[in-house]
Amino acid sequence: MTRRMRTVLVFAASGVLLGVVGLWGAELMRADAKHEGVGDPADDGPLTSSQYAAAVAVAQREMDKERARVTSVTAVIRPGKVRQPNLGGECRSGHVIRILLIGRFPHIVVDPPPGAPAGPVTSVGITADATSGEACLLGVGNVHVHPYRHAADLLPALHR
């Protein structure tokens, strides 16, 4: 196999992987928005003041990094752990904070796989550990989602 063919194969595999991750993130956020398969909304307890502050800090970092313009930022607390994090933190305390940012994210670019809907990223979902406040999982979507129901509204505390 020539060097050029290997390079093409690596780029093709990378593109497919990025597309699958984007599609998977969109599915997770769509399920969260509809509360399908992610638990009973009655399980969503209110955030403590330290959890609220951690959620605001995580959301603000993402907004600053991506120069996002958000219209909604909500957060809920849920029991659970993240077994395959894609960010630096680990979510193993037994409870996670799910943060949903809705708006425009002009610096996030995702190439969807063939057959998947294309379009600009309009939502970012971040999961953080409820004890440490460290973000451990991030997903993006380009489909219409609704803010979390029965959630803490983070928008008033964010610096736009």
DSSP file (Angstrom, degrees, kcal/mol; ACC not computed):
  #  RESIDUE AA STRUCTURE BP1 BP2  ACC     N-H-->O    O-->H-N    N-H-->O    O-->H-N    TCO  KAPPA ALPHA  PHI   PSI    X-CA   Y-CA   Z-CA
    1    1 A M              0   0    0      0, 0.0     2,-0.0     0, 0.0     0, 0.0   0.000 360.0 360.0 360.0 133.3    0.0    0.0    0.0
    2    2 A T     >  -     0   0    0      1,-0.1     4,-2.2     4,-0.0     5,-0.2  -0.307 360.0-114.6 -77.6 161.9    1.4    3.4   -0.9
    3    3 A R  H  > S+     0   0    0      1,-0.2     4,-2.2     2,-0.2     5,-0.2   0.887 116.8  53.7 -61.9 -39.8    1.9    6.2    1.4
    4    4 A R  H  > S+     0   0    0      2,-0.2     4,-2.4     1,-0.2    -1,-0.2   0.909 107.8  50.1 -63.3 -42.9   -0.7    8.3   -0.4
    5    5 A M  H  > S+     0   0    0      1,-0.2     4,-2.7     2,-0.2    -1,-0.2   0.907 109.8  51.0 -63.4 -41.7   -3.3    5.5   -0.1
    6    6 A R  H  X S+     0   0    0     -4,-2.2     4,-2.5     2,-0.2    -1,-0.2   0.914 110.0  50.1 -61.7 -42.2   -2.6    5.2    3.6
    7    7 A T  H  X S+     0   0    0     -4,-2.2     4,-2.4     2,-0.2    -2,-0.2   0.920 111.3  48.2 -62.1 -44.5   -3.0    8.9    4.1
    8    8 A V  H  X S+     0   0    0     -4,-2.4     4,-2.5     1,-0.2    -2,-0.2   0.915 111.9  49.9 -62.8 -42.9   -6.3    8.9    2.2
    9    9 A L  H  X S+     0   0    0     -4,-2.7     4,-2.7     2,-0.2    -2,-0.2   0.896 110.0  50.5 -63.5 -40.3   -7.6    5.9    4.2
   10   10 A V  H  X S+     0   0    0     -4,-2.5     4,-2.4     2,-0.2    -2,-0.2   0.929 112.9  45.9 -63.8 -44.8   -6.6    7.7    7.5
   11   11 A F  H  X S+     0   0    0     -4,-2.4     4,-2.3     2,-0.2    -2,-0.2   0.895 113.3  49.7 -66.2 -38.8   -8.5   10.9    6.5
   12   12 A A  H  X S+     0   0    0     -4,-2.5     4,-2.3     2,-0.2    -2,-0.2   0.932 112.2  47.1 -64.6 -45.5  -11.5    8.9    5.3
   13   13 A A  H  X S+     0   0    0     -4,-2.7     4,-2.5     1,-0.2    -2,-0.2   0.894 112.0  51.2 -63.3 -39.6  -11.7    6.9    8.6
   14   14 A S  H  X S+     0   0    0     -4,-2.4     4,-2.6    -5,-0.2    -1,-0.2   0.912 109.6  50.2 -63.1 -42.6  -11.3   10.1   10.6
   15   15 A G  H  X S+     0   0    0     -4,-2.3     4,-2.2     2,-0.2    -2,-0.2   0.910 111.6  47.5 -62.6 -43.0  -14.1   11.8    8.6
   16   16 A V  H  X S+     0   0    0     -4,-2.3     4,-2.6     2,-0.2    -2,-0.2   0.928 112.0  50.4 -64.0 -44.8  -16.4    8.8    9.2
   17   17 A L  H  X S+     0   0    0     -4,-2.5     4,-2.4     1,-0.2    -2,-0.2   0.917 110.4  49.0 -61.1 -44.4  -15.5    8.7   12.9
   18   18 A L  H  X S+     0   0    0     -4,-2.6     4,-2.3     1,-0.2    -1,-0.2   0.905 111.7  50.2 -61.4 -41.0  -16.3   12.4   13.3
   19   19 A G  H  X S+     0   0    0     -4,-2.2     4,-2.5     2,-0.2    -2,-0.2   0.912 110.2  49.1 -63.5 -43.1  -19.6   12.0   11.5
   20   20 A V  H  X S+     0   0    0     -4,-2.6     4,-2.9     2,-0.2    -2,-0.2   0.911 111.0  50.0 -64.1 -42.3  -20.6    9.1   13.8
   21   21 A V  H  X S+     0   0    0     -4,-2.4     4,-2.5     2,-0.2   119,-0.2   0.914 111.9  48.5 -62.9 -41.7  -19.7   11.1   16.9
   22   22 A G  H  X S+     0   0    0     -4,-2.3     4,-2.1     2,-0.2    -2,-0.2   0.918 113.6  46.0 -63.6 -43.4  -21.7   14.0   15.7
   23   23 A L  H  X S+     0   0    0     -4,-2.5     4,-2.3     2,-0.2    -2,-0.2   0.907 112.6  50.6 -65.3 -42.1  -24.7   11.8   14.9
   24   24 A W  H  X S+     0   0    0     -4,-2.9     4,-2.4     2,-0.2    -2,-0.2   0.911 110.5  49.7 -62.1 -43.3  -24.4   10.0   18.2
   25   25 A G  H  X S+     0   0    0     -4,-2.5     4,-2.4     1,-0.2    -1,-0.2   0.899 109.9  50.9 -62.5 -40.7  -24.3   13.4   20.1
   26   26 A A  H  X S+     0   0    0     -4,-2.1     4,-2.5     1,-0.2    -1,-0.2   0.907 110.3  49.5 -63.6 -41.3  -27.4   14.6   18.2
   27   27 A E  H  X S+     0   0    0     -4,-2.3     4,-2.5     2,-0.2    -2,-0.2   0.915 110.7  49.9 -64.1 -42.8  -29.2   11.4   19.1
   28   28 A L  H  X S+     0   0    0     -4,-2.4     4,-2.4     1,-0.2    -2,-0.2   0.917 113.3  45.7 -61.6 -43.2  -28.3   11.7   22.8
   29   29 A M  H  X S+     0   0    0     -4,-2.4     4,-2.6     2,-0.2    -1,-0.2   0.878 111.9  51.1 -70.5 -36.1  -29.4   15.3   22.9
   30   30 A R  H  X S+     0   0    0     -4,-2.5     4,-1.7     2,-0.2    -2,-0.2   0.917 111.8  47.8 -65.5 -41.8  -32.7   14.6   21.0
   31   31 A A  H  X>S+     0   0    0     -4,-2.5     5,-2.7     2,-0.2     4,-0.8   0.902 112.9  49.2 -64.4 -41.0  -33.4   11.7   23.5
   32   32 A D  H ><5S+     0   0    0     -4,-2.4     3,-0.7     3,-0.2    -2,-0.2   0.927 108.9  52.0 -62.9 -44.8  -32.6   14.1   26.4
   33   33 A A  H 3<5S+     0   0    0     -4,-2.6    -1,-0.2     1,-0.3    -2,-0.2   0.846 118.5  37.1 -62.6 -33.0  -34.8   16.8   25.1
   34   34 A K  H 3<5S-     0   0    0     -4,-1.7    -1,-0.3    -5,-0.2    -2,-0.2   0.490 107.8-125.2 -94.9  -4.0  -37.7   14.4   24.8
   35   35 A H  T <<5 +     0   0    0     -4,-0.8     2,-0.6    -3,-0.7    -3,-0.2   0.859  54.7 157.5  58.9  38.0  -36.8   12.5   28.0
   36   36 A E      < -     0   0    0     -5,-2.7    -1,-0.2     1,-0.2    -2,-0.1  -0.835  69.0 -15.5 -94.6 123.0  -36.7    9.2   26.1
   37   37 A G  S    S+     0   0    0     -2,-0.6    -1,-0.2    -3,-0.1     3,-0.1   0.650 112.9  96.6  66.6  14.4  -34.6    6.5   27.6
   38   38 A V  S    S-     0   0    0      1,-0.4    -1,-0.1    -7,-0.2    -2,-0.1   0.138  93.5 -85.8-122.1  19.5  -32.8    8.9   30.0
   39   39 A G        -     0   0    0     -4,-0.1    -1,-0.4    39,-0.1    -2,-0.0  -0.258  56.3 -52.5 104.6 169.1  -34.9    8.5   33.1
   40   40 A D    >   -     0   0    0      1,-0.1     3,-2.6    -2,-0.1     4,-0.4  -0.667  41.5-131.7 -83.0 132.7  -38.1    9.9   34.6
   41   41 A P  G >  S+     0   0    0      0, 0.0     3,-1.4     0, 0.0    -1,-0.1   0.772 107.2  68.5 -56.1 -23.9  -38.2   13.7   34.8
   42   42 A A  G 3  S+     0   0    0      1,-0.3    -3,-0.0     3,-0.0   108,-0.0   0.737  90.6  62.8 -66.7 -20.3  -39.4   13.2   38.4
   43   43 A D  G <  S+     0   0    0     -3,-2.6     2,-1.1     2,-0.1    -1,-0.3   0.626  77.5 101.5 -77.0 -13.3  -35.8   11.9   39.1
   44   44 A D    <   -     0   0    0     -3,-1.4    34,-0.2    -4,-0.4     3,-0.1  -0.603  60.3-166.9 -76.7 101.4  -34.4   15.3   38.2
   45   45 A G  B     -A   77   0A   0     -2,-1.1    32,-0.8    32,-0.6     2,-0.1  -0.425  29.6 -90.1 -82.8 163.7  -33.7   16.9   41.5
   46   46 A P        -     0   0    0      0, 0.0     2,-0.2     0, 0.0    -1,-0.1  -0.407  45.7-107.8 -69.8 150.3  -32.9   20.6   41.9
   47   47 A L        -     0   0    0     28,-0.2     2,-0.1    -2,-0.1    50,-0.0  -0.555  28.2-125.5 -77.3 141.6  -29.3   21.6   41.7
   48   48 A T     >  -     0   0    0     -2,-0.2     4,-2.6     1,-0.1     5,-0.2  -0.306  33.6-100.1 -73.2 170.4  -27.5   22.6   44.9
   49   49 A S  H  > S+     0   0    0      1,-0.2     4,-2.2     2,-0.2     5,-0.1   0.879 125.6  48.7 -63.5 -36.6  -25.8   26.0   44.8
   50   50 A S  H  > S+     0   0    0      2,-0.2     4,-2.1     1,-0.2    -1,-0.2   0.878 112.1  48.6 -71.7 -35.7  -22.4   24.4   44.2
   51   51 A Q  H  > S+     0   0    0      2,-0.2     4,-2.6     1,-0.2    -2,-0.2   0.893 111.5  50.5 -67.6 -39.5  -23.8   22.3   41.4
   52   52 A Y  H  X S+     0   0    0     -4,-2.6     4,-2.5     2,-0.2    -2,-0.2   0.935 111.1  48.3 -62.2 -46.1  -25.4   25.4   39.9
   53   53 A A  H  X S+     0   0    0     -4,-2.2     4,-2.3     1,-0.2    -2,-0.2   0.897 112.1  49.3 -62.3 -40.4  -22.1   27.3   40.1
   54   54 A A  H  X S+     0   0    0     -4,-2.1     4,-2.5     2,-0.2    -1,-0.2   0.914 111.0  49.8 -64.7 -42.8  -20.2   24.3   38.5
   55   55 A A  H  X S+     0   0    0     -4,-2.6     4,-2.6     1,-0.2    -2,-0.2   0.905 110.8  49.7 -63.0 -41.9  -22.8   24.1   35.7
   56   56 A V  H  X S+     0   0    0     -4,-2.5     4,-2.8     2,-0.2    -1,-0.2   0.920 111.1  49.5 -62.4 -43.7  -22.5   27.8   35.0
   57   57 A A  H  X S+     0   0    0     -4,-2.3     4,-2.2     2,-0.2    -2,-0.2   0.911 112.4  47.2 -63.1 -43.1  -18.7   27.6   34.9
   58   58 A V  H  X S+     0   0    0     -4,-2.5     4,-2.0     2,-0.2    -2,-0.2   0.937 114.9  46.0 -63.5 -46.9  -18.8   24.7   32.5
   59   59 A A  H  X S+     0   0    0     -4,-2.6     4,-2.6     1,-0.2    -2,-0.2   0.906 111.9  51.4 -63.6 -42.2  -21.3   26.4   30.2
   60   60 A Q  H  X S+     0   0    0     -4,-2.8     4,-2.7     1,-0.2     5,-0.2   0.905 108.2  51.7 -63.5 -41.6  -19.4   29.7   30.3
   61   61 A R  H  X S+     0   0    0     -4,-2.2     4,-2.6     1,-0.2    -1,-0.2   0.925 112.1  46.3 -60.4 -44.0  -16.1   28.0   29.3
   62   62 A E  H  X S+     0   0    0     -4,-2.0     4,-2.3     2,-0.2     6,-0.2   0.914 112.9  49.5 -66.1 -42.1  -17.8   26.3   26.4
   63   63 A M  H  X>S+     0   0    0     -4,-2.6     5,-1.9     2,-0.2     4,-0.9   0.919 114.2  45.1 -62.4 -43.8  -19.5   29.6   25.3
   64   64 A D  H  <5S+     0   0    0     -4,-2.7     3,-0.4     2,-0.2    -2,-0.2   0.923 113.3  50.1 -65.6 -44.6  -16.2   31.5   25.5
   65   65 A K  H  <5S+     0   0    0     -4,-2.6    -2,-0.2     1,-0.2    -1,-0.2   0.889 121.9  32.2 -61.9 -41.1  -14.2   28.8   23.7
   66   66 A E  H  <5S-     0   0    0     -4,-2.3    41,-0.8    -5,-0.2    -1,-0.2   0.412 102.0-126.0 -98.8   1.0  -16.7   28.5   20.8
   67   67 A R  T  <5 -     0   0    0     -4,-0.9    -3,-0.2    -3,-0.4    -4,-0.1   0.923  48.3-177.3  51.3  47.3  -17.8   32.2   20.8
   68   68 A A      < -     0   0    0     -5,-1.9     2,-0.5    -6,-0.2    37,-0.2  -0.384  30.6-149.1 -79.1 151.5  -21.3   30.9   21.1
   69   69 A R  E     - B   0 104A   0     35,-2.2    35,-2.9    -3,-0.1     2,-0.3  -0.966  27.1-164.8-117.0 109.3  -24.5   33.0   21.1
   70   70 A V  E     - B   0 103A   0     -2,-0.5    33,-0.3    33,-0.2     3,-0.1  -0.698  29.5-176.4-103.8 149.4  -27.0   31.1   23.2
   71   71 A T  E    S+     0   0A   0     31,-3.2     2,-0.3     1,-0.4    32,-0.2   0.543  80.3  18.9-109.4 -17.2  -30.7   31.4   23.5
   72   72 A S  E     + B   0 102A   0     30,-1.6    30,-2.8     2,-0.0    -1,-0.4  -0.969  53.5 178.7-155.7 136.8  -31.1   28.8   26.2
   73   73 A V  E     + B   0 101A   0     -2,-0.3    81,-2.7    28,-0.2    82,-0.9  -0.920  18.5 166.8-140.3 114.7  -28.9   27.1   28.8
   74   74 A T  E     -CB 153 100A   0     26,-1.9    26,-2.8    -2,-0.4     2,-0.3  -0.871  13.6-164.1-126.9 159.1  -30.5   24.6   31.2
   75   75 A A  E     -CB 152  99A   0     77,-1.8    77,-2.9    -2,-0.3     2,-0.3  -0.999   5.2-176.3-146.0 144.5  -29.1   22.0   33.5
   76   76 A V  E     - B   0  98A   0     22,-2.0    22,-2.9    -2,-0.3     2,-0.4  -0.934  22.7-128.4-133.1 157.6  -30.5   18.9   35.4
   77   77 A I  E     +AB  45  97A   0    -32,-0.8   -32,-0.6    -2,-0.3    20,-0.2  -0.906  31.6 174.9-107.2 137.6  -29.0   16.5   37.9
   78   78 A R  E     - B   0  96A   0     18,-2.8    18,-3.1    -2,-0.4     2,-0.2  -0.985  34.3-108.7-140.0 149.0  -29.3   12.8   37.2
   79   79 A P  E    S+ B   0  95A   0      0, 0.0    16,-0.3     0, 0.0     2,-0.2  -0.533  71.4  79.2 -70.5 146.2  -28.0    9.6   38.8
   80   80 A G        -     0   0    0     14,-2.8    14,-0.5    -2,-0.2     2,-0.3  -0.766  60.5-113.7 144.2 173.1  -25.4    7.9   36.7
   81   81 A K        -     0   0    0     -2,-0.2     2,-0.6    13,-0.1    11,-0.2  -0.916  23.2-122.6-135.1 159.4  -21.8    7.7   35.6
   82   82 A V        -     0   0    0      9,-2.3     9,-0.4    -2,-0.3    -2,-0.0  -0.942  22.1-175.8-107.6 117.6  -20.1    8.2   32.2
   83   83 A R  S    S+     0   0    0     -2,-0.6    -1,-0.1     1,-0.2     9,-0.0   0.761  79.2  35.5 -84.9 -26.2  -18.2    5.1   31.2
   84   84 A Q  S    S-     0   0    0      6,-0.0    -1,-0.2     2,-0.0     6,-0.0  -0.666  78.0-172.4-129.4  78.1  -16.6    6.5   28.1
   85   85 A P        -     0   0    0      0, 0.0    52,-0.2     0, 0.0     5,-0.0  -0.346  15.9-166.5 -69.0 150.2  -15.7   10.2   28.6
   86   86 A N  S    S+     0   0    0     50,-1.7     2,-0.2    -2,-0.0    51,-0.2   0.263  71.2  61.1-118.4   9.0  -14.5   12.2   25.6
   87   87 A L  S    S-     0   0    0     49,-1.8    49,-0.1     2,-0.3    51,-0.0  -0.695 100.3 -91.6-121.7 179.4  -13.3   15.2   27.7
   88   88 A G  S    S+     0   0    0     -2,-0.2    48,-0.2     2,-0.0    46,-0.0   0.786  96.1  76.0 -66.6 -31.2  -10.6   15.4   30.4
   89   89 A G  S    S-     0   0    0     46,-1.8     2,-0.4    44,-0.1    -2,-0.3  -0.212  70.5-131.8 -82.4 171.5  -12.8   14.8   33.4
   90   90 A E        -     0   0    0     -5,-0.0     2,-0.7    -6,-0.0    44,-0.2  -0.976   4.7-154.8-121.9 138.2  -14.3   11.7   34.8
   91   91 A C        +     0   0    0     -9,-0.4    -9,-2.3    -2,-0.4     5,-0.0  -0.779  49.0 124.7-112.3  85.0  -17.9   11.4   35.9
   92   92 A R        +     0   0    0     -2,-0.7    -1,-0.1   -11,-0.2   -11,-0.1   0.296  35.7  98.7-126.5   8.0  -17.8    8.6   38.5
   93   93 A S  S    S-     0   0    0      2,-0.3   -12,-0.1    -3,-0.2     3,-0.1   0.676  97.7-107.0 -74.1 -14.9  -19.4   10.0   41.6
   94   94 A G  S    S+     0   0    0    -14,-0.5   -14,-2.8     1,-0.2     2,-0.3   0.259  96.2  70.1 106.5 -12.0  -22.8    8.5   40.9
   95   95 A H  E     -B   79   0A   0    -16,-0.3    35,-2.4     2,-0.0    36,-0.4  -0.999  60.5-166.6-137.7 141.4  -24.5   11.7   39.8
   96   96 A V  E     -BD  78 129A   0    -18,-3.1   -18,-2.8    -2,-0.3     2,-0.6  -0.914  18.9-133.8-126.1 153.2  -24.0   13.9   36.8
   97   97 A I  E     -BD  77 128A   0     31,-3.3    31,-2.5    -2,-0.3     2,-0.6  -0.935  20.1-154.8-102.7 122.3  -25.1   17.4   35.7
   98   98 A R  E     -BD  76 127A   0    -22,-2.9   -22,-2.0    -2,-0.6     2,-0.4  -0.890  11.9-168.9 -99.8 122.1  -26.5   17.4   32.2
   99   99 A I  E     -BD  75 126A   0     27,-3.2    27,-2.7    -2,-0.6     2,-0.5  -0.940   4.7-165.9-115.8 130.0  -26.1   20.9   30.6
  100  100 A L  E     -BD  74 125A   0    -26,-2.8   -26,-1.9    -2,-0.4     2,-0.5  -0.963   1.5-169.7-121.4 117.8  -27.8   21.8   27.4
  101  101 A L  E     -BD  73 124A   0     23,-3.0    23,-2.5    -2,-0.5     2,-0.4  -0.906   5.3-170.3-103.9 129.9  -26.8   24.9   25.4
  102  102 A I  E     +BD  72 123A   0    -30,-2.8   -31,-3.2    -2,-0.5   -30,-1.6  -0.979  42.6  63.4-121.8 132.6  -29.0   26.0   22.5
  103  103 A G  E    S-B   70   0A   0     19,-2.4     2,-0.4    -2,-0.4   -33,-0.2  -0.960  87.3 -27.8 161.2-140.9  -28.0   28.7   20.1
  104  104 A R  E     -B   69   0A   0    -35,-2.9   -35,-2.2    -2,-0.3    18,-0.2  -0.947  38.5-178.6-117.3 133.8  -25.3   29.3   17.5
  105  105 A F    >   +     0   0    0     16,-1.2     3,-1.7    -2,-0.4    16,-0.3  -0.698   6.7 173.2-129.8  76.4  -21.9   27.8   17.6
  106  106 A P  T 3  S+     0   0    0      0, 0.0    -1,-0.1     0, 0.0   -39,-0.1   0.660  74.6  56.1 -66.6 -16.2  -20.0   29.1   14.6
  107  107 A H  T 3  S+     0   0    0    -41,-0.8     2,-0.6     2,-0.0   -40,-0.1   0.410  87.8  87.1 -97.9   2.8  -16.6   27.6   15.6
  108  108 A I    <   -     0   0    0     -3,-1.7    13,-0.5   -42,-0.2     2,-0.5  -0.909  57.1-176.3-102.5 123.1  -17.8   24.0   15.8
  109  109 A V        +     0   0    0     -2,-0.6     2,-0.4    11,-0.1    -2,-0.0  -0.978   3.6 179.0-121.7 127.8  -17.7   22.2   12.5
  110  110 A V        -     0   0    0     -2,-0.5     9,-0.3     9,-0.2   -91,-0.1  -0.995  20.5-148.3-129.2 131.3  -19.0   18.7   12.1
  111  111 A D        -     0   0    0     -2,-0.4   -89,-0.2   -96,-0.1     7,-0.1  -0.872  24.2-144.4 -96.2 108.2  -19.0   16.6    8.9
  112  112 A P        -     0   0    0      0, 0.0   -93,-0.2     0, 0.0   -92,-0.1  -0.363  21.5-104.6 -71.0 152.7  -22.1   14.4    9.1
  113  113 A P    >   -     0   0    0      0, 0.0     3,-2.2     0, 0.0   -97,-0.0  -0.284  56.8 -68.9 -68.4 162.7  -21.8   10.9    7.6
  114  114 A P  T 3  S+     0   0    0      0, 0.0     0, 0.0     0, 0.0     0, 0.0  -0.257 124.1  19.5 -54.4 134.4  -23.6   10.2    4.3
  115  115 A G  T 3  S+     0   0    0      1,-0.3     3,-0.1    -3,-0.1     0, 0.0   0.215  97.4 114.7  90.4 -15.2  -27.4   10.3    4.7
  116  116 A A  S <  S-     0   0    0     -3,-2.2    -1,-0.3     1,-0.1     2,-0.1  -0.570  78.8 -92.4 -86.0 152.6  -27.3   12.3    8.0
  117  117 A P        -     0   0    0      0, 0.0     2,-0.3     0, 0.0    -1,-0.1  -0.384  40.5-148.3 -65.9 140.0  -28.7   15.8    8.1
  118  118 A A        +     0   0    0     -2,-0.1    -7,-0.1    -7,-0.1    24,-0.0  -0.701  39.8 104.0-102.6 159.2  -26.2   18.6    7.4
  119  119 A G        -     0   0    0     -9,-0.3    -9,-0.2    -2,-0.3     3,-0.1  -0.806  68.0 -49.6 150.8 171.7  -26.4   22.0    8.9
  120  120 A P        -     0   0    0      0, 0.0     2,-0.3     0, 0.0   -11,-0.1  -0.312  62.9 -97.0 -69.7 152.4  -24.8   24.3   11.5
  121  121 A V        +     0   0    0    -13,-0.5   -16,-1.2   -16,-0.3    21,-0.3  -0.553  45.6 170.0 -68.9 126.5  -24.4   23.2   15.1
  122  122 A T        +     0   0    0     19,-2.5   -19,-2.4    -2,-0.3     2,-0.3   0.437  58.8  36.7-119.3  -5.5  -27.4   24.5   17.1
  123  123 A S  E     -DE 102 141A   0     18,-1.6    18,-2.4   -21,-0.2     2,-0.4  -0.997  54.0-166.1-151.0 145.8  -27.0   22.6   20.4
  124  124 A V  E     -DE 101 140A   0    -23,-2.5   -23,-3.0    -2,-0.3     2,-0.5  -0.998   8.6-161.6-131.0 128.3  -24.2   21.4   22.6
  125  125 A G  E     -DE 100 139A   0     14,-3.0    14,-2.4    -2,-0.4     2,-0.4  -0.941   9.4-174.9-111.1 131.3  -24.7   18.9   25.4
  126  126 A I  E     -DE  99 138A   0    -27,-2.7   -27,-3.2    -2,-0.5     2,-0.5  -0.983  10.9-157.1-127.1 135.9  -22.2   18.7   28.2
  127  127 A T  E     -DE  98 137A   0     10,-2.7     9,-3.1    -2,-0.4    10,-1.6  -0.948  16.6-179.8-111.2 132.0  -22.1   16.2   31.1
  128  128 A A  E     -DE  97 135A   0    -31,-2.5   -31,-3.3    -2,-0.5     7,-0.3  -0.938  35.6 -99.8-129.0 152.1  -20.2   17.1   34.2
  129  129 A D  E  >  -D   96   0A   0      5,-2.5     4,-2.0    -2,-0.3   -33,-0.2  -0.531  26.4-141.4 -69.9 133.2  -19.6   15.2   37.5
  130  130 A A  T  4 S+     0   0    0    -35,-2.4   -34,-0.1    -2,-0.2    -1,-0.1   0.751  97.5  42.1 -70.2 -23.9  -22.0   16.5   40.2
  131  131 A T  T  4 S+     0   0    0    -36,-0.4    -1,-0.2     3,-0.1   -35,-0.1   0.917 127.0  25.8 -88.1 -49.8  -19.3   16.3   42.9
  132  132 A S  T  4 S-     0   0    0    -42,-0.2    -2,-0.2     2,-0.1     3,-0.1   0.741  90.4-135.3 -88.4 -23.5  -16.2   17.6   41.2
  133  133 A G     <  +     0   0    0     -4,-2.0     2,-0.3     1,-0.3    -3,-0.1   0.531  53.7 146.5  78.4   5.8  -17.8   19.8   38.5
  134  134 A E        -     0   0    0    -44,-0.2    -5,-2.5    -5,-0.1    -1,-0.3  -0.607  49.7-126.2 -79.8 132.6  -15.5   18.4   35.9
  135  135 A A  E     +E  128   0A   0     -2,-0.3   -46,-1.8    -7,-0.3    -7,-0.3  -0.570  36.0 165.0 -74.7 137.8  -16.9   18.1   32.4
  136  136 A C  E     +     0   0A   0     -9,-3.1   -49,-1.8     1,-0.3   -50,-1.7   0.558  56.5  40.0-129.0 -17.6  -16.4   14.6   31.0
  137  137 A L  E     -E  127   0A   0    -10,-1.6   -10,-2.7   -52,-0.2     2,-0.4  -0.998  54.4-178.5-143.0 135.8  -18.7   14.3   27.9
  138  138 A L  E     +E  126   0A   0     -2,-0.4     2,-0.3   -12,-0.2   -12,-0.2  -0.998   4.6 172.6-134.5 137.3  -19.6   16.6   25.1
  139  139 A G  E     -E  125   0A   0    -14,-2.4   -14,-3.0    -2,-0.4     2,-0.3  -0.982  13.4-153.6-139.4 151.9  -21.9   16.1   22.2
  140  140 A V  E     -E  124   0A   0     -2,-0.3     2,-0.3  -119,-0.2   -16,-0.2  -0.880   8.6-168.0-124.5 157.0  -23.2   18.4   19.5
  141  141 A G  E     -E  123   0A   0    -18,-2.4   -19,-2.5    -2,-0.3   -18,-1.6  -0.975  23.8-164.0-142.9 157.3  -26.3   18.5   17.4
  142  142 A N        +     0   0    0     -2,-0.3     2,-0.3   -21,-0.3    -1,-0.0   0.073  67.9  91.2-126.2  22.1  -27.7   20.2   14.3
  143  143 A V  S    S-     0   0    0    -20,-0.1     2,-0.3   -24,-0.1   -21,-0.1  -0.797  89.0 -87.5-113.3 159.4  -31.4   19.3   14.9
  144  144 A H        +     0   0    0     -2,-0.3     2,-0.3   -42,-0.0    -2,-0.1  -0.487  52.1 174.2 -69.3 126.7  -34.0   21.3   16.7
  145  145 A V        -     0   0    0     -2,-0.3  -115,-0.1   -23,-0.1  -116,-0.0  -0.886  23.9-130.3-127.4 161.9  -34.1   20.5   20.5
  146  146 A H        -     0   0    0     -2,-0.3     3,-0.1  -116,-0.1   -74,-0.0  -0.806  34.8 -94.5-108.1 153.0  -36.0   22.0   23.4
  147  147 A P        -     0   0    0      0, 0.0    -1,-0.1     0, 0.0   -46,-0.1  -0.235  56.3 -84.2 -58.8 154.9  -34.5   23.1   26.7
  148  148 A Y    >   -     0   0    0    -48,-0.1     3,-0.5     4,-0.1     2,-0.2  -0.334  45.8-126.0 -58.4 140.7  -34.6   20.5   29.5
  149  149 A R  T 3  S+     0   0    0      1,-0.2     3,-0.1  -116,-0.1    -1,-0.1  -0.598  90.2  18.1 -85.2 154.0  -37.8   20.4   31.4
  150  150 A H  T 3  S+     0   0    0     -2,-0.2     2,-0.2     1,-0.2    -1,-0.2   0.888 103.1 139.2  54.9  42.5  -37.9   20.8   35.2
  151  151 A A    <   -     0   0    0     -3,-0.5     2,-0.4   -75,-0.1   -75,-0.2  -0.702  62.0-100.5-118.3 163.2  -34.3   22.3   34.9
  152  152 A A  E     -C   75   0A   0    -77,-2.9   -77,-1.8    -2,-0.2     2,-0.7  -0.696  35.3-132.2 -79.0 133.5  -32.2   25.0   36.3
  153  153 A D  E     +C   74   0A   0     -2,-0.4   -79,-0.2   -79,-0.2     4,-0.2  -0.809  26.3 178.4 -89.3 113.9  -32.0   28.0   34.0
  154  154 A L    >>  +     0   0    0    -81,-2.7     3,-1.5    -2,-0.7     4,-0.6   0.641  58.2  91.0 -89.7 -15.9  -28.4   29.0   33.8
  155  155 A L  G >4 S+     0   0    0    -82,-0.9     3,-1.3     1,-0.3    -1,-0.2   0.844  80.0  56.7 -53.6 -42.4  -28.8   31.9   31.3
  156  156 A P  G 34 S+     0   0    0      0, 0.0    -1,-0.3     0, 0.0    -2,-0.1   0.788 109.3  47.5 -62.2 -24.5  -29.3   34.6   34.0
  157  157 A A  G <4 S+     0   0    0     -3,-1.5     2,-0.3    -4,-0.2    -2,-0.2   0.504  93.4  97.2 -94.3  -4.3  -25.9   33.8   35.5
  158  158 A L  S << S-     0   0    0     -3,-1.3     2,-0.7    -4,-0.6  -101,-0.1  -0.621  71.5-130.0 -90.6 145.2  -23.9   33.7   32.3
  159  159 A H              0   0    0     -2,-0.3    -2,-0.1     1,-0.1    -1,-0.0  -0.822 360.0 360.0 -88.7 116.3  -21.8   36.5   30.9
  160  160 A R              0   0    0     -2,-0.7    -1,-0.1    -5,-0.1    -2,-0.0   0.480 360.0 360.0 -87.3 360.0  -22.8   37.0   27.3
